[in-house]
Amino acid sequence: MCFIFLQIDAATWGIDWEGPVGTPDPEAAVEVPLAPQNMQQTVEGHLRLHIDPFLTSEEFGVDIYRRALSMAQDSVAAQV
């Protein structure tokens, strides 16, 4: 049995040097509006009031995470 060990450069791993080169699309530019300064504190405070981190879960906490995510999204949508 013969093993071949190759040196892999992490900086260029996954680059297809023979592949096509993409061209920038000026219409694909995305403008992200600035969030209100206190949004993070507001959402965090809302979650701390309504989500108990010590709740029991049959889904390894996924159900609690989904509920918190939904509440955070609703809170952000109400602020924007």
Biotite code that builds the C-alpha atoms (Angstrom):
import biotite.structure as struc

atoms = struc.array([
    struc.Atom([0.000, 0.000, 0.000], chain_id="A", res_id=1, res_name="MET", atom_name="CA", element="C"),
    struc.Atom([1.372, 3.391, -0.976], chain_id="A", res_id=2, res_name="CYS", atom_name="CA", element="C"),
    struc.Atom([0.380, 6.693, 0.609], chain_id="A", res_id=3, res_name="PHE", atom_name="CA", element="C"),
    struc.Atom([0.918, 10.014, -1.097], chain_id="A", res_id=4, res_name="ILE", atom_name="CA", element="C"),
    struc.Atom([0.974, 13.067, 1.136], chain_id="A", res_id=5, res_name="PHE", atom_name="CA", element="C"),
    struc.Atom([0.381, 16.387, -0.574], chain_id="A", res_id=6, res_name="LEU", atom_name="CA", element="C"),
    struc.Atom([1.190, 19.780, 0.811], chain_id="A", res_id=7, res_name="GLN", atom_name="CA", element="C"),
    struc.Atom([-2.022, 21.829, 0.812], chain_id="A", res_id=8, res_name="ILE", atom_name="CA", element="C"),
    struc.Atom([-1.909, 25.606, 0.958], chain_id="A", res_id=9, res_name="ASP", atom_name="CA", element="C"),
    struc.Atom([-4.916, 26.742, 3.015], chain_id="A", res_id=10, res_name="ALA", atom_name="CA", element="C"),
    struc.Atom([-4.860, 30.205, 1.404], chain_id="A", res_id=11, res_name="ALA", atom_name="CA", element="C"),
    struc.Atom([-5.538, 28.806, -2.081], chain_id="A", res_id=12, res_name="THR", atom_name="CA", element="C"),
    struc.Atom([-7.553, 25.695, -1.152], chain_id="A", res_id=13, res_name="TRP", atom_name="CA", element="C"),
    struc.Atom([-10.669, 25.383, -3.342], chain_id="A", res_id=14, res_name="GLY", atom_name="CA", element="C"),
    struc.Atom([-9.590, 27.794, -6.083], chain_id="A", res_id=15, res_name="ILE", atom_name="CA", element="C"),
    struc.Atom([-10.174, 26.428, -9.554], chain_id="A", res_id=16, res_name="ASP", atom_name="CA", element="C"),
    struc.Atom([-7.343, 28.050, -11.473], chain_id="A", res_id=17, res_name="TRP", atom_name="CA", element="C"),
    struc.Atom([-8.674, 26.732, -14.801], chain_id="A", res_id=18, res_name="GLU", atom_name="CA", element="C"),
    struc.Atom([-12.278, 27.782, -14.076], chain_id="A", res_id=19, res_name="GLY", atom_name="CA", element="C"),
    struc.Atom([-14.135, 30.785, -15.484], chain_id="A", res_id=20, res_name="PRO", atom_name="CA", element="C"),
    struc.Atom([-13.603, 34.209, -13.987], chain_id="A", res_id=21, res_name="VAL", atom_name="CA", element="C"),
    struc.Atom([-16.710, 36.020, -12.798], chain_id="A", res_id=22, res_name="GLY", atom_name="CA", element="C"),
    struc.Atom([-17.419, 39.564, -13.850], chain_id="A", res_id=23, res_name="THR", atom_name="CA", element="C"),
    struc.Atom([-18.848, 42.098, -11.398], chain_id="A", res_id=24, res_name="PRO", atom_name="CA", element="C"),
    struc.Atom([-22.520, 42.931, -11.899], chain_id="A", res_id=25, res_name="ASP", atom_name="CA", element="C"),
    struc.Atom([-23.223, 46.607, -11.132], chain_id="A", res_id=26, res_name="PRO", atom_name="CA", element="C"),
    struc.Atom([-26.951, 45.860, -10.790], chain_id="A", res_id=27, res_name="GLU", atom_name="CA", element="C"),
    struc.Atom([-26.269, 43.312, -8.068], chain_id="A", res_id=28, res_name="ALA", atom_name="CA", element="C"),
    struc.Atom([-25.090, 45.952, -5.602], chain_id="A", res_id=29, res_name="ALA", atom_name="CA", element="C"),
    struc.Atom([-26.952, 45.798, -2.310], chain_id="A", res_id=30, res_name="VAL", atom_name="CA", element="C"),
    struc.Atom([-27.527, 48.798, -0.085], chain_id="A", res_id=31, res_name="GLU", atom_name="CA", element="C"),
    struc.Atom([-28.048, 47.936, 3.563], chain_id="A", res_id=32, res_name="VAL", atom_name="CA", element="C"),
    struc.Atom([-29.737, 50.631, 5.620], chain_id="A", res_id=33, res_name="PRO", atom_name="CA", element="C"),
    struc.Atom([-28.210, 51.559, 8.952], chain_id="A", res_id=34, res_name="LEU", atom_name="CA", element="C"),
    struc.Atom([-29.884, 49.968, 11.948], chain_id="A", res_id=35, res_name="ALA", atom_name="CA", element="C"),
    struc.Atom([-31.072, 52.155, 14.792], chain_id="A", res_id=36, res_name="PRO", atom_name="CA", element="C"),
    struc.Atom([-28.357, 52.571, 17.444], chain_id="A", res_id=37, res_name="GLN", atom_name="CA", element="C"),
    struc.Atom([-30.296, 50.921, 20.239], chain_id="A", res_id=38, res_name="ASN", atom_name="CA", element="C"),
    struc.Atom([-31.789, 48.036, 18.240], chain_id="A", res_id=39, res_name="MET", atom_name="CA", element="C"),
    struc.Atom([-29.536, 45.364, 19.724], chain_id="A", res_id=40, res_name="GLN", atom_name="CA", element="C"),
    struc.Atom([-30.256, 46.476, 23.280], chain_id="A", res_id=41, res_name="GLN", atom_name="CA", element="C"),
    struc.Atom([-33.995, 46.652, 22.593], chain_id="A", res_id=42, res_name="THR", atom_name="CA", element="C"),
    struc.Atom([-34.161, 43.165, 21.064], chain_id="A", res_id=43, res_name="VAL", atom_name="CA", element="C"),
    struc.Atom([-31.947, 41.687, 23.764], chain_id="A", res_id=44, res_name="GLU", atom_name="CA", element="C"),
    struc.Atom([-34.074, 43.242, 26.503], chain_id="A", res_id=45, res_name="GLY", atom_name="CA", element="C"),
    struc.Atom([-37.265, 41.938, 24.899], chain_id="A", res_id=46, res_name="HIS", atom_name="CA", element="C"),
    struc.Atom([-35.831, 38.421, 24.671], chain_id="A", res_id=47, res_name="LEU", atom_name="CA", element="C"),
    struc.Atom([-34.598, 38.507, 28.274], chain_id="A", res_id=48, res_name="ARG", atom_name="CA", element="C"),
    struc.Atom([-38.124, 39.391, 29.411], chain_id="A", res_id=49, res_name="LEU", atom_name="CA", element="C"),
    struc.Atom([-39.932, 36.748, 27.352], chain_id="A", res_id=50, res_name="HIS", atom_name="CA", element="C"),
    struc.Atom([-37.547, 33.784, 26.909], chain_id="A", res_id=51, res_name="ILE", atom_name="CA", element="C"),
    struc.Atom([-36.527, 31.683, 29.895], chain_id="A", res_id=52, res_name="ASP", atom_name="CA", element="C"),
    struc.Atom([-33.109, 30.152, 29.073], chain_id="A", res_id=53, res_name="PRO", atom_name="CA", element="C"),
    struc.Atom([-33.765, 27.359, 31.583], chain_id="A", res_id=54, res_name="PHE", atom_name="CA", element="C"),
    struc.Atom([-36.908, 26.035, 29.902], chain_id="A", res_id=55, res_name="LEU", atom_name="CA", element="C"),
    struc.Atom([-37.007, 22.301, 29.375], chain_id="A", res_id=56, res_name="THR", atom_name="CA", element="C"),
    struc.Atom([-36.950, 21.180, 25.784], chain_id="A", res_id=57, res_name="SER", atom_name="CA", element="C"),
    struc.Atom([-37.642, 17.906, 24.023], chain_id="A", res_id=58, res_name="GLU", atom_name="CA", element="C"),
    struc.Atom([-35.756, 19.199, 20.963], chain_id="A", res_id=59, res_name="GLU", atom_name="CA", element="C"),
    struc.Atom([-32.363, 20.010, 22.529], chain_id="A", res_id=60, res_name="PHE", atom_name="CA", element="C"),
    struc.Atom([-33.271, 23.710, 22.694], chain_id="A", res_id=61, res_name="GLY", atom_name="CA", element="C"),
    struc.Atom([-34.119, 24.072, 19.001], chain_id="A", res_id=62, res_name="VAL", atom_name="CA", element="C"),
    struc.Atom([-37.731, 24.983, 19.822], chain_id="A", res_id=63, res_name="ASP", atom_name="CA", element="C"),
    struc.Atom([-36.568, 27.663, 22.278], chain_id="A", res_id=64, res_name="ILE", atom_name="CA", element="C"),
    struc.Atom([-34.105, 29.018, 19.699], chain_id="A", res_id=65, res_name="TYR", atom_name="CA", element="C"),
    struc.Atom([-36.815, 29.172, 17.013], chain_id="A", res_id=66, res_name="ARG", atom_name="CA", element="C"),
    struc.Atom([-39.173, 30.992, 19.372], chain_id="A", res_id=67, res_name="ARG", atom_name="CA", element="C"),
    struc.Atom([-36.444, 33.484, 20.301], chain_id="A", res_id=68, res_name="ALA", atom_name="CA", element="C"),
    struc.Atom([-35.532, 33.997, 16.641], chain_id="A", res_id=69, res_name="LEU", atom_name="CA", element="C"),
    struc.Atom([-39.165, 34.611, 15.708], chain_id="A", res_id=70, res_name="SER", atom_name="CA", element="C"),
    struc.Atom([-39.570, 37.101, 18.554], chain_id="A", res_id=71, res_name="MET", atom_name="CA", element="C"),
    struc.Atom([-36.344, 38.895, 17.560], chain_id="A", res_id=72, res_name="ALA", atom_name="CA", element="C"),
    struc.Atom([-37.467, 39.121, 13.925], chain_id="A", res_id=73, res_name="GLN", atom_name="CA", element="C"),
    struc.Atom([-40.855, 40.506, 14.994], chain_id="A", res_id=74, res_name="ASP", atom_name="CA", element="C"),
    struc.Atom([-39.168, 43.042, 17.245], chain_id="A", res_id=75, res_name="SER", atom_name="CA", element="C"),
    struc.Atom([-36.817, 44.206, 14.484], chain_id="A", res_id=76, res_name="VAL", atom_name="CA", element="C"),
    struc.Atom([-39.679, 44.427, 11.965], chain_id="A", res_id=77, res_name="ALA", atom_name="CA", element="C"),
    struc.Atom([-41.634, 46.607, 14.395], chain_id="A", res_id=78, res_name="ALA", atom_name="CA", element="C"),
    struc.Atom([-38.685, 48.998, 14.754], chain_id="A", res_id=79, res_name="GLN", atom_name="CA", element="C"),
    struc.Atom([-37.982, 49.431, 11.047], chain_id="A", res_id=80, res_name="VAL", atom_name="CA", element="C"),
])
